[in-house]
Amino acid sequence: MNGIERMDIVKRNAVEIITVEALEKLLATKKRVTAYYGTAPTGPVHIGHLATLTKIFDFSEAGIRNKILIADLHAALDDLKSPWSEINKRAEYYKKCIELALPWRKKPKVILGSDFQLNYDYMLDILKLSSLTTVTRAKRAASEVCRMKEPKVSEMIYPLMQALDEQYLNADIQLGGTDQRHIMVYAREFLPRIDYNSRVEIIMPLITSLKGPGVKMSSSLPETHIKVYDSAESIKEKVRDAYCPAGIVKDNPILQICQTVLFPLNNKIKVEREEKFGGDAVFNSYAQLENEFVGRNLHPLDLKNAVSSKLIKTFEKARQYFERHIDLLENLGRNFLP
C-alpha cells in the first residue's frame, strides 16, 4: 500500500480530520503509528457505537496499531450515567460486546481507564490542566457529551481527562464521533500548554436514529437502535420499520449503516431479489450502492433485507453469548435487555 492509498483509507468516511496536514506528516514520518478510541460504559452497546468503532478496521488495514479505552471513570463522572457501584460490571459488559460483535482479524488492545487514570502522574497532570482551564472553556469542551443544564464539577473534569488520555495511551491519533469534537479541539489546544504534543483528531459521523430525523437515538427507546445482541427477529423488525425513503440519502440510517459499518467490515454487500425485480446484485463499494439507490434501481425493502441479513450474521457471536448469559444483562437493567 503506497502513501496515497494509505491516506485514502485512513480518511475514508471521516467528516473531519484535525488536521489533514498533521495526518499526512505523521504517516510519512512515523514508522509505528498508534490510534485510540475511547468509549464510556453507560447505556447498551448498539449500532450507533459501531459507526466509529469499525473505523479501526481501516486503521488496521493502513498499518496503524489500535487501542480501545473502556473509560469507566468517565462514565461515572458524566452525571453518574454509570453509578460508581456498577462501573466494573458495565466495563466488563462493554469489553465483551466489543470483543464479540465484530469480526476482528487483529484484535485491538483493550485498556481500562481506571487502570492508569488514578496514578500519581496522571492526577498531577489533571490538576495542571485544571489550573489552566476556565470553567467556561471546560463547559464548552464537554457540552456535546455531558448534560449541561446544571453541570457538576465532575463533568468539567471529563474533557480534561479525555485530552490527557492521548498522552498516557501513547496515541498519535484519537478517533471519535462528531459529539467528541469540542473535546478533541480542547486537547489540541491545551496539551501543549503542559508540554505534551497535540495529536491528530479523526472525527466520524453519527448514525441517525432508525426512526429518522426528529427522533434521537436513545438507549431508552429500543426502536431507535439495534443492540449488538438483539435477536434475529428483532433486527429484521427494526430494520424493516426503519426510515429509508426511496432515493433519499440525507438522514437515511440504513444507508449510513451500509457506509460506516457494513462496507468497512465486509467490503461488499449482496442484495438478493427475484429476477423480475432485477435479480441478485453485488455492490463492491458504498458509492456504487448509493448511486443505484438514488437512481431508484435499488428498492428500500431489498436493501433492508440485505442489511438485516448482514447484521444478523455479524452479531451472531454476541447474540449467542448473551442468550446464554442473559443474567448479565438483567443485572445491568431493563435498557440493556434485547
HELIX and SHEET records of a PDB file:
HELIX    1   1 GLY A    3  LYS A   11  1                                   9    
HELIX    2   2 VAL A   20  THR A   29  1                                  10    
HELIX    3   3 ILE A   47  LEU A   53  1                                   7    
HELIX    4   4 LYS A   55  GLU A   61  1                                   7    
HELIX    5   5 ASP A   72  LEU A   77  1                                   6    
HELIX    6   6 TRP A   84  GLU A   86  5                                   3    
HELIX    7   7 ILE A   87  ALA A  101  1                                  15    
HELIX    8   8 GLY A  113  ASP A  115  5                                   3    
HELIX    9   9 TYR A  120  LEU A  132  1                                  13    
HELIX   10  10 VAL A  135  ALA A  142  1                                   8    
HELIX   11  11 VAL A  153  TYR A  168  1                                  16    
HELIX   12  12 THR A  178  GLN A  180  5                                   3    
HELIX   13  13 ARG A  181  PHE A  190  1                                  10    
HELIX   14  14 LEU A  191  ILE A  194  5                                   4    
HELIX   15  15 PRO A  222  THR A  224  5                                   3    
HELIX   16  16 ALA A  232  ARG A  240  1                                   9    
HELIX   17  17 PRO A  253  ILE A  257  1                                   5    
HELIX   18  18 CYS A  258  LEU A  262  3                                   5    
HELIX   19  19 PHE A  263  ASN A  266  1                                   4    
HELIX   20  20 GLU A  275  PHE A  277  5                                   3    
HELIX   21  21 TYR A  286  VAL A  294  1                                   9    
HELIX   22  22 PRO A  300  THR A  314  1                                  15    
HELIX   23  23 GLU A  316  ARG A  324  1                                   9    
HELIX   24  24 ILE A  326  LEU A  332  1                                   7    
HELIX   25  25 ARG A  334  PHE A  336  5                                   3    
SHEET    1   A 6 GLU A  16  ILE A  18  0                                        
SHEET    2   A 6 VAL A 200  MET A 204 -1                                        
SHEET    3   A 6 ILE A 173  GLY A 177  1                                        
SHEET    4   A 6 THR A  34  THR A  39  1                                        
SHEET    5   A 6 ARG A  65  ILE A  70  1                                        
SHEET    6   A 6 LYS A 109  LEU A 112  1                                        
SHEET    1   B 2 ILE A 269  VAL A 271  0                                        
SHEET    2   B 2 ALA A 281  PHE A 283 -1                                        
END                                                                             
